[in-house]
Amino acid sequence: MTSTVPVTSTRTGGGAGEGSALQAVFLDMDGTLVDTEGFWWDAEVEVFADLGHRLDEAWRDVVVGGPMTRSAGYLIEATGADITVDELTVLLNTRFEERIGRDVPLMPGAERLLAELAAHSVPTALVSASHRRIIDRIVRSLGPHHFRLTVAGDEVARTKPHPDPYLVAASGLGADPARCAVVEDTATGVAAAEAAGCRVVAVPSVAPIAAAPGRVVVDSLEAVDLAFLRGLI
């Protein structure tokens, strides 16, 4: 299975603008572009309730933003549920798909930012820890034309917080990670992007994220536009 899946082959044009050091923009999905982090937690609560277990709200910050296998493994260990990680992963993905239905709620500023990046032919990738089946469903709502490629968590050897997904995205777009801007909403995603050598904008969705060298923290995507991203590099 390939780890990058181009979702459009009709776009041409190169780069993020003449004279700009910015080569590409990488966007996380859940909690960054779409308001779905709460959906994942709801799905986990419901699935474990069906299994006869009640999740502690304090565990939410532990499982947010991470790979499915890590979250599933943690919750199985914490509850003692009699289920395997693979079995739980199927149940969680299915329950999440049921929750998003046909419409996916966008985060404030997401639609405007995607439109601006597309209008300026900025090479853009969607980089998520979610599985391919979930990404493809949400990309249909976001618009496939917004992304040169997508990277799914079940298609890389190591997903976030490891740098692999962002290194794969940079390679797929022929970009230098140091000249790529990443927008993330969780500490796990931020760690992955920074480990890859990218510049990061953190827009915290569930748990706070502190500012740090090479990282800017904002309250909302409403504060992020192309000029802002170019200024990071």
Phi, psi and omega in degrees: 000133179283157182259355172230138181234104177300135180252000172203143179238012186261349184277141177229178179102154190229123165091184188262018177122143183299130178082358181272140176280344181288124181258331182197159176236131179245131184240130169289167184252285185295123178085347179254300177266324182238143185274072189236358180302321178294328178296320179298314180296318178300318179297318179295317179299315183293316181296316181289330174297319177297331180273357178091024182230149179248128181275142176278130181304331180296338180285345184301316181293336181286321188267346185293136172078356183265176177295150182303319183295322179293313181297314181297315180297319180297314183291325176296315180294319183292326183262337185076020182298142181271078181202149179272162178300317180297317180295318180293321179301316178299315181297318182292316178299318180295315180294323178295316178300323177296324183287322183284338177055227183260342182241139179245123180289128180273150173286149178304129179092348184294313182298317179296316181296315179300318180295320181293316179297319179293319182296331180258012178054039177282122177302122187229137178233145172264123184234111188226151172278350178292160182282161183306318183298327179282315180302312183299324179294315183285325179298327177299326178281321181288330183106108182302333183293348180280347188232130174289325177204165175230147179236123183256151183295334181268011181240009174238152182298321178225123179265188181306139016273007176287156184284349189311312182301321181283329175292321177297317180296316180297317179297318181296331179260002180065036184246154173277122181307327181292345179248026177243141176255136181241138174245121185224159181241353182232159178297326178298313179293320178299318179299319179296313182295318181291324177295332178279350179092015181272161170274141190234136167251120178259128176237083188303135181251320183242308181246148181294153176230129182277150173291155181200165178304130180081004183226135176241137179248128178233163183279334187203156173298343178300337181273357186249125172221183184297319179299320178299314181293321176297326181291345179285334190275000000 
